[in-house]
Amino acid sequence: MTQPLVAAVHAADWLVPAITVLALIGAAVSAIRPKVAASPRPQRYDAIPEPLRGHAPEAVQTRWLERGLLIILAGYIMFDRPFAWIHLPGTPLFVGEMVIGIGVVVLLTTKTSVAQLLRHSSSMKALRNFMLWGAALLALNLLPYGLDAIRDSALWYYGIISIFVVILFSARPERVIEWTDHFAWLLPRYLIWFPIAVVLASAGPTSIRVPDSTISVFNHKSGNMAVLASIAIAFLWMADGDNRLFTRRQRIWLTSLATLMIVFTGLQNRGGMVSSAVLMAGLLFLLSTRRSELIMLMIAALVVTASVAVVFDVKIELFGDREISVEQFTTNITSIFDPEAGGERQSSTTAWRLNIWTQVLNDVTDETPITGFGPGPDLGERYDISTDPNQPLRNPHNSHVGILARLGWVGIILWVMLW
């Protein structure tokens, strides 16, 4: 009798949050058909500066590039790291590099004047300078480090995708509206998929892997999901201010679901929660008319969920030593400001990261302040940060510190100018 009783208690723990999530998902399903068709499509999008219009000819190659970009953007959103690892077996040609290859072919065959496009955009000039600096360091390190130097250069050469997007929008500015519609179609679907993806990433089988790799197909990063949920909120309240894509009721339900997704993933990843908080602060700063409405809606979603969790004492072990509970959420928030409050694991993790970042900062400043270590050297081995032999890390546990390490102080200054 004891074992069935224990099983029943565990099932009850799952029941209340499952009903809550399913109710929100059901509401989101009702919002899954944005009312795009009900609104007349503008014939032209006038927000793009006149000098950028009409430089890239509309050709078959251009349409193939557009499809490739839409596929990889949707793939990265829905499937995260496993999608990024799709590649030609036995080669370093990943899906991102394949689309970049298509874009290069488009540039060569349509004779698009990239230089003319760059001259009319300060942000694209900043991107150009950042990429040129990275390319110069790659040229210096290519012979001694070979393929590793190319792999580490992905932190700047993926910026080419931004240039492709500018080319597409300048060729036909109406694409801005079309891409907005595509994202509106995808938004409720990825918000519904993310809770399932989190569970699969934590409790799903790890033996099913991306072909020719050690990456599980359920390897979803909760921090990425939190940021994408924040982007969904920003899109709902800024990009659709005229209710062309979603009704007010749909916006309310989708915002509530995105808010709970940020909290849910924040139980596992503090970095994603902090990033989401910064993005939400920026959104509230930019909103001029409906700021209080968004604040009250997000607070209401949190209060209702927390009340249900407290009343039924919801505690679910899903993330290893981090459970799904109000106490864990409170602990994670407190530990951001006081690492000791998060227990030994969180305090040691914080100390470990700060120690690595300090070492990188000191080493780059003392040894190679201008160029950094450049692409190629295995920084994971240098700083002993490869915690998993099957998936070794090559860079410090922070993208900004990684840019400082690879591109030096010149690179980090150019990186800041992009922002």
CORHUCOR-V22335 format. One record per residue. N is the residue number from 1. PHI is phi as a letter, one per 20 degrees, with the letter a starting at -180 (999 if undefined). NEAR is the number of other ideal C-beta (glycine too) atoms within 12 Angstrom. D_FIRST is the distance of its C-alpha to the first C-alpha in Angstrom with 2 decimals. Layout:
n=N phi=PHI near=NEAR d_first=D_FIRST
n=N phi=PHI near=NEAR d_first=D_FIRST
This chain:
n=1 phi=999 near=7 d_first=0.00
n=2 phi=f near=8 d_first=3.80
n=3 phi=f near=9 d_first=5.72
n=4 phi=f near=10 d_first=5.67
n=5 phi=f near=11 d_first=6.28
n=6 phi=f near=12 d_first=8.82
n=7 phi=f near=13 d_first=10.23
n=8 phi=f near=14 d_first=10.79
n=9 phi=f near=17 d_first=12.53
n=10 phi=f near=17 d_first=14.64
n=11 phi=f near=15 d_first=15.53
n=12 phi=f near=19 d_first=16.68
n=13 phi=g near=23 d_first=18.81
n=14 phi=e near=24 d_first=20.57
n=15 phi=f near=18 d_first=21.01
n=16 phi=f near=24 d_first=23.81
n=17 phi=f near=34 d_first=25.95
n=18 phi=f near=22 d_first=25.55
n=19 phi=f near=17 d_first=26.85
n=20 phi=f near=30 d_first=29.62
n=21 phi=f near=33 d_first=30.73
n=22 phi=f near=19 d_first=30.63
n=23 phi=f near=22 d_first=32.73
n=24 phi=f near=34 d_first=35.25
n=25 phi=f near=28 d_first=35.32
n=26 phi=f near=17 d_first=35.91
n=27 phi=f near=26 d_first=38.75
n=28 phi=f near=37 d_first=40.10
n=29 phi=f near=20 d_first=40.10
n=30 phi=f near=21 d_first=42.36
n=31 phi=e near=35 d_first=44.59
n=32 phi=f near=25 d_first=44.60
n=33 phi=d near=19 d_first=48.00
n=34 phi=g near=32 d_first=50.48
n=35 phi=e near=23 d_first=53.49
n=36 phi=f near=24 d_first=55.87
n=37 phi=f near=13 d_first=57.56
n=38 phi=f near=13 d_first=58.34
n=39 phi=d near=19 d_first=60.53
n=40 phi=f near=11 d_first=63.84
n=41 phi=e near=18 d_first=63.92
n=42 phi=g near=17 d_first=66.58
n=43 phi=f near=10 d_first=69.34
n=44 phi=b near=16 d_first=69.64
n=45 phi=d near=22 d_first=67.81
n=46 phi=e near=14 d_first=70.43
n=47 phi=f near=16 d_first=68.48
n=48 phi=e near=26 d_first=69.53
n=49 phi=g near=21 d_first=72.88
n=50 phi=g near=13 d_first=75.81
n=51 phi=f near=16 d_first=76.81
n=52 phi=e near=32 d_first=73.51
n=53 phi=e near=25 d_first=73.93
n=54 phi=n near=21 d_first=75.09
n=55 phi=f near=32 d_first=75.40
n=56 phi=e near=35 d_first=72.96
n=57 phi=f near=21 d_first=73.88
n=58 phi=e near=24 d_first=71.32
n=59 phi=c near=22 d_first=70.94
n=60 phi=g near=15 d_first=68.50
n=61 phi=f near=28 d_first=67.51
n=62 phi=f near=32 d_first=66.75
n=63 phi=f near=22 d_first=64.37
n=64 phi=f near=24 d_first=62.58
n=65 phi=f near=40 d_first=62.23
n=66 phi=f near=32 d_first=60.80
n=67 phi=f near=23 d_first=58.17
n=68 phi=f near=30 d_first=57.28
n=69 phi=f near=35 d_first=56.88
n=70 phi=f near=27 d_first=54.74
n=71 phi=f near=24 d_first=52.46
n=72 phi=f near=30 d_first=51.95
n=73 phi=f near=29 d_first=51.47
n=74 phi=f near=25 d_first=48.80
n=75 phi=f near=25 d_first=47.23
n=76 phi=f near=31 d_first=47.12
n=77 phi=f near=32 d_first=45.57
n=78 phi=e near=28 d_first=42.86
n=79 phi=c near=33 d_first=42.00
n=80 phi=l near=34 d_first=43.33
n=81 phi=f near=30 d_first=43.73
n=82 phi=g near=31 d_first=42.79
n=83 phi=f near=29 d_first=45.57
n=84 phi=f near=30 d_first=48.02
n=85 phi=e near=29 d_first=47.41
n=86 phi=f near=29 d_first=48.52
n=87 phi=b near=22 d_first=51.68
n=88 phi=f near=16 d_first=53.93
n=89 phi=g near=13 d_first=52.36
n=90 phi=n near=9 d_first=54.28
n=91 phi=c near=13 d_first=56.18
n=92 phi=e near=22 d_first=55.83
n=93 phi=e near=21 d_first=56.52
n=94 phi=e near=30 d_first=53.57
n=95 phi=f near=31 d_first=53.29
n=96 phi=f near=31 d_first=54.94
n=97 phi=f near=28 d_first=57.88
n=98 phi=f near=26 d_first=58.28
n=99 phi=f near=32 d_first=58.73
n=100 phi=f near=28 d_first=61.10
n=101 phi=f near=24 d_first=63.06
n=102 phi=f near=30 d_first=63.36
n=103 phi=f near=38 d_first=64.61
n=104 phi=f near=24 d_first=67.21
n=105 phi=f near=21 d_first=68.47
n=106 phi=f near=34 d_first=68.78
n=107 phi=f near=30 d_first=70.80
n=108 phi=f near=15 d_first=73.11
n=109 phi=e near=18 d_first=73.65
n=110 phi=d near=27 d_first=74.07
n=111 phi=l near=16 d_first=76.23
n=112 phi=f near=32 d_first=74.32
n=113 phi=e near=22 d_first=75.99
n=114 phi=f near=31 d_first=73.14
n=115 phi=g near=15 d_first=75.68
n=116 phi=f near=20 d_first=76.90
n=117 phi=f near=33 d_first=73.38
n=118 phi=f near=28 d_first=72.69
n=119 phi=f near=17 d_first=75.88
n=120 phi=d near=21 d_first=74.72
n=121 phi=b near=26 d_first=71.37
n=122 phi=f near=14 d_first=70.97
n=123 phi=f near=22 d_first=67.26
n=124 phi=f near=31 d_first=68.10
n=125 phi=f near=22 d_first=70.82
n=126 phi=f near=22 d_first=68.32
n=127 phi=f near=32 d_first=66.00
n=128 phi=g near=28 d_first=69.01
n=129 phi=f near=26 d_first=69.94
n=130 phi=f near=35 d_first=66.41
n=131 phi=f near=32 d_first=66.23
n=132 phi=f near=22 d_first=69.75
n=133 phi=f near=37 d_first=68.91
n=134 phi=f near=38 d_first=65.82
n=135 phi=f near=26 d_first=67.91
n=136 phi=f near=24 d_first=70.54
n=137 phi=f near=37 d_first=68.05
n=138 phi=f near=33 d_first=66.58
n=139 phi=f near=20 d_first=70.11
n=140 phi=f near=24 d_first=70.52
n=141 phi=d near=29 d_first=67.26
n=142 phi=f near=21 d_first=67.06
n=143 phi=f near=14 d_first=69.00
n=144 phi=f near=16 d_first=67.32
n=145 phi=d near=24 d_first=63.72
n=146 phi=l near=16 d_first=63.87
n=147 phi=f near=19 d_first=60.74
n=148 phi=f near=28 d_first=58.84
n=149 phi=f near=31 d_first=61.54
n=150 phi=f near=26 d_first=61.09
n=151 phi=g near=29 d_first=57.31
n=152 phi=f near=34 d_first=57.66
n=153 phi=f near=38 d_first=60.27
n=154 phi=g near=30 d_first=57.73
n=155 phi=f near=35 d_first=57.43
n=156 phi=d near=35 d_first=60.90
n=157 phi=f near=30 d_first=61.69
n=158 phi=f near=27 d_first=58.83
n=159 phi=f near=33 d_first=61.05
n=160 phi=g near=33 d_first=63.11
n=161 phi=f near=32 d_first=60.59
n=162 phi=f near=29 d_first=61.79
n=163 phi=f near=34 d_first=65.33
n=164 phi=f near=41 d_first=64.28
n=165 phi=f near=33 d_first=62.75
n=166 phi=f near=40 d_first=66.05
n=167 phi=f near=41 d_first=67.96
n=168 phi=f near=40 d_first=65.90
n=169 phi=f near=35 d_first=66.22
n=170 phi=f near=36 d_first=69.91
n=171 phi=f near=32 d_first=70.54
n=172 phi=b near=27 d_first=69.03
n=173 phi=g near=28 d_first=67.92
n=174 phi=f near=24 d_first=66.12
n=175 phi=f near=32 d_first=63.33
n=176 phi=g near=27 d_first=62.14
n=177 phi=f near=28 d_first=61.24
n=178 phi=f near=23 d_first=59.75
n=179 phi=f near=26 d_first=57.55
n=180 phi=f near=30 d_first=56.44
n=181 phi=f near=28 d_first=55.40
n=182 phi=f near=25 d_first=53.51
n=183 phi=f near=30 d_first=51.55
n=184 phi=f near=33 d_first=50.84
n=185 phi=f near=25 d_first=49.35
n=186 phi=f near=30 d_first=47.18
n=187 phi=g near=43 d_first=46.07
n=188 phi=f near=36 d_first=43.34
n=189 phi=f near=28 d_first=42.06
n=190 phi=f near=37 d_first=41.57
n=191 phi=f near=45 d_first=39.95
n=192 phi=f near=31 d_first=37.37
n=193 phi=f near=30 d_first=36.95
n=194 phi=g near=41 d_first=36.63
n=195 phi=g near=35 d_first=33.05
n=196 phi=f near=25 d_first=31.96
n=197 phi=f near=36 d_first=34.17
n=198 phi=f near=39 d_first=32.71
n=199 phi=f near=26 d_first=29.16
n=200 phi=f near=25 d_first=30.52
n=201 phi=f near=34 d_first=32.58
n=202 phi=e near=31 d_first=29.66
n=203 phi=c near=20 d_first=26.83
n=204 phi=f near=20 d_first=28.83
n=205 phi=f near=13 d_first=29.99
n=206 phi=d near=19 d_first=32.94
n=207 phi=f near=10 d_first=34.27
n=208 phi=e near=16 d_first=36.06
n=209 phi=c near=21 d_first=39.33
n=210 phi=f near=25 d_first=42.68
n=211 phi=g near=15 d_first=45.04
n=212 phi=m near=16 d_first=47.04
n=213 phi=b near=24 d_first=45.10
n=214 phi=d near=20 d_first=42.08
n=215 phi=e near=29 d_first=41.06
n=216 phi=f near=27 d_first=37.75
n=217 phi=f near=27 d_first=38.29
n=218 phi=d near=26 d_first=35.60
n=219 phi=e near=31 d_first=37.51
n=220 phi=d near=38 d_first=38.05
n=221 phi=e near=31 d_first=39.34
n=222 phi=f near=40 d_first=37.87
n=223 phi=f near=30 d_first=41.14
n=224 phi=f near=34 d_first=43.11
n=225 phi=f near=45 d_first=40.84
n=226 phi=f near=40 d_first=41.37
n=227 phi=f near=34 d_first=45.13
n=228 phi=f near=39 d_first=45.16
n=229 phi=f near=46 d_first=43.23
n=230 phi=f near=38 d_first=45.95
n=231 phi=f near=31 d_first=48.61
n=232 phi=f near=44 d_first=47.11
n=233 phi=f near=41 d_first=47.52
n=234 phi=f near=30 d_first=51.04
n=235 phi=f near=34 d_first=51.91
n=236 phi=f near=44 d_first=50.61
n=237 phi=d near=38 d_first=52.66
n=238 phi=d near=27 d_first=55.78
n=239 phi=f near=28 d_first=56.41
n=240 phi=c near=32 d_first=55.68
n=241 phi=f near=21 d_first=57.47
n=242 phi=e near=17 d_first=59.18
n=243 phi=l near=22 d_first=55.99
n=244 phi=f near=24 d_first=57.34
n=245 phi=d near=35 d_first=54.08
n=246 phi=c near=37 d_first=51.34
n=247 phi=f near=22 d_first=51.32
n=248 phi=f near=21 d_first=50.53
n=249 phi=f near=18 d_first=47.14
n=250 phi=f near=30 d_first=46.29
n=251 phi=f near=37 d_first=47.41
n=252 phi=f near=30 d_first=45.18
n=253 phi=f near=33 d_first=42.00
n=254 phi=f near=41 d_first=42.84
n=255 phi=f near=44 d_first=43.77
n=256 phi=f near=38 d_first=40.48
n=257 phi=f near=44 d_first=38.57
n=258 phi=f near=45 d_first=40.79
n=259 phi=f near=40 d_first=40.30
n=260 phi=f near=46 d_first=36.51
n=261 phi=f near=47 d_first=36.98
n=262 phi=f near=47 d_first=39.11
n=263 phi=f near=44 d_first=36.49
n=264 phi=g near=45 d_first=33.66
n=265 phi=f near=44 d_first=35.68
n=266 phi=f near=38 d_first=36.99
n=267 phi=f near=43 d_first=33.59
n=268 phi=d near=35 d_first=34.18
n=269 phi=c near=31 d_first=37.97
n=270 phi=f near=35 d_first=40.21
n=271 phi=g near=29 d_first=43.34
n=272 phi=f near=33 d_first=42.60
n=273 phi=f near=34 d_first=41.86
n=274 phi=f near=24 d_first=45.18
n=275 phi=f near=29 d_first=47.08
n=276 phi=f near=38 d_first=45.71
n=277 phi=f near=27 d_first=46.72
n=278 phi=f near=20 d_first=50.24
n=279 phi=f near=28 d_first=50.53
n=280 phi=f near=33 d_first=49.42
n=281 phi=f near=18 d_first=51.96
n=282 phi=f near=19 d_first=54.65
n=283 phi=f near=29 d_first=53.69
n=284 phi=f near=25 d_first=53.89
n=285 phi=f near=14 d_first=57.24
n=286 phi=f near=18 d_first=58.62
n=287 phi=f near=21 d_first=57.40
n=288 phi=d near=14 d_first=60.15
n=289 phi=d near=11 d_first=59.21
n=290 phi=d near=24 d_first=55.44
n=291 phi=f near=19 d_first=54.26
n=292 phi=f near=13 d_first=52.80
n=293 phi=f near=20 d_first=51.04
n=294 phi=f near=32 d_first=49.23
n=295 phi=f near=21 d_first=48.29
n=296 phi=f near=18 d_first=46.87
n=297 phi=f near=31 d_first=44.93
n=298 phi=f near=34 d_first=43.29
n=299 phi=f near=19 d_first=42.53
n=300 phi=f near=20 d_first=41.02
n=301 phi=f near=33 d_first=38.71
n=302 phi=f near=26 d_first=37.60
n=303 phi=f near=19 d_first=37.19
n=304 phi=f near=21 d_first=35.13
n=305 phi=f near=35 d_first=32.77
n=306 phi=f near=25 d_first=32.54
n=307 phi=f near=17 d_first=31.93
n=308 phi=f near=25 d_first=29.01
n=309 phi=f near=31 d_first=27.56
n=310 phi=f near=18 d_first=28.13
n=311 phi=f near=14 d_first=26.83
n=312 phi=e near=23 d_first=23.48
n=313 phi=l near=19 d_first=23.48
n=314 phi=f near=33 d_first=23.39
n=315 phi=b near=24 d_first=22.88
n=316 phi=c near=31 d_first=22.47
n=317 phi=e near=19 d_first=23.14
n=318 phi=c near=29 d_first=25.49
n=319 phi=d near=26 d_first=28.67
n=320 phi=m near=14 d_first=27.69
n=321 phi=e near=17 d_first=28.37
n=322 phi=d near=30 d_first=29.33
n=323 phi=e near=24 d_first=26.69
n=324 phi=e near=38 d_first=27.30
n=325 phi=a near=28 d_first=27.79
n=326 phi=f near=27 d_first=30.70
n=327 phi=f near=22 d_first=30.87
n=328 phi=f near=33 d_first=31.37
n=329 phi=f near=33 d_first=34.06
n=330 phi=f near=20 d_first=35.82
n=331 phi=f near=28 d_first=35.70
n=332 phi=f near=41 d_first=37.23
n=333 phi=f near=25 d_first=40.02
n=334 phi=f near=19 d_first=40.76
n=335 phi=f near=29 d_first=40.88
n=336 phi=f near=26 d_first=43.67
n=337 phi=e near=16 d_first=45.95
n=338 phi=c near=15 d_first=44.46
n=339 phi=g near=23 d_first=42.98
n=340 phi=f near=17 d_first=41.68
n=341 phi=f near=19 d_first=39.42
n=342 phi=e near=27 d_first=37.34
n=343 phi=n near=20 d_first=36.18
n=344 phi=f near=14 d_first=37.35
n=345 phi=f near=20 d_first=36.60
n=346 phi=f near=29 d_first=38.50
n=347 phi=f near=20 d_first=41.33
n=348 phi=f near=16 d_first=41.80
n=349 phi=f near=24 d_first=41.79
n=350 phi=f near=26 d_first=44.41
n=351 phi=f near=17 d_first=46.50
n=352 phi=f near=22 d_first=46.32
n=353 phi=f near=24 d_first=47.61
n=354 phi=f near=19 d_first=50.29
n=355 phi=f near=20 d_first=51.49
n=356 phi=f near=30 d_first=51.88
n=357 phi=f near=27 d_first=53.67
n=358 phi=f near=19 d_first=55.98
n=359 phi=f near=25 d_first=56.84
n=360 phi=f near=36 d_first=57.66
n=361 phi=g near=26 d_first=59.77
n=362 phi=f near=18 d_first=61.71
n=363 phi=f near=24 d_first=62.22
n=364 phi=f near=34 d_first=63.47
n=365 phi=f near=18 d_first=65.74
n=366 phi=e near=12 d_first=67.18
n=367 phi=d near=20 d_first=67.43
n=368 phi=c near=25 d_first=67.74
n=369 phi=f near=21 d_first=67.94
n=370 phi=e near=21 d_first=69.68
n=371 phi=d near=28 d_first=67.82
n=372 phi=m near=41 d_first=64.58
n=373 phi=e near=39 d_first=63.26
n=374 phi=m near=38 d_first=63.73
n=375 phi=f near=41 d_first=61.61
n=376 phi=p near=30 d_first=60.68
n=377 phi=f near=29 d_first=59.69
n=378 phi=e near=24 d_first=56.02
n=379 phi=f near=35 d_first=55.15
n=380 phi=f near=26 d_first=51.55
n=381 phi=f near=16 d_first=52.88
n=382 phi=g near=22 d_first=55.51
n=383 phi=d near=32 d_first=53.05
n=384 phi=l near=17 d_first=50.09
n=385 phi=d near=27 d_first=47.78
n=386 phi=e near=20 d_first=46.45
n=387 phi=e near=16 d_first=42.79
n=388 phi=c near=12 d_first=41.70
n=389 phi=f near=10 d_first=43.92
n=390 phi=f near=14 d_first=42.90
n=391 phi=c near=19 d_first=43.99
n=392 phi=f near=18 d_first=46.71
n=393 phi=e near=22 d_first=48.08
n=394 phi=d near=29 d_first=51.86
n=395 phi=c near=36 d_first=52.37
n=396 phi=g near=36 d_first=51.51
n=397 phi=f near=29 d_first=48.38
n=398 phi=a near=24 d_first=50.49
n=399 phi=f near=21 d_first=52.71
n=400 phi=f near=23 d_first=55.55
n=401 phi=f near=33 d_first=55.67
n=402 phi=f near=34 d_first=55.57
n=403 phi=f near=39 d_first=58.67
n=404 phi=g near=38 d_first=60.41
n=405 phi=f near=46 d_first=59.62
n=406 phi=e near=44 d_first=60.83
n=407 phi=d near=43 d_first=63.72
n=408 phi=m near=32 d_first=64.83
n=409 phi=f near=24 d_first=66.06
n=410 phi=f near=27 d_first=68.21
n=411 phi=f near=40 d_first=65.19
n=412 phi=f near=33 d_first=63.06
n=413 phi=f near=22 d_first=65.99
n=414 phi=f near=29 d_first=66.36
n=415 phi=f near=31 d_first=62.62
n=416 phi=f near=17 d_first=62.82
n=417 phi=f near=19 d_first=65.77
n=418 phi=f near=24 d_first=63.58
n=419 phi=e near=14 d_first=61.51
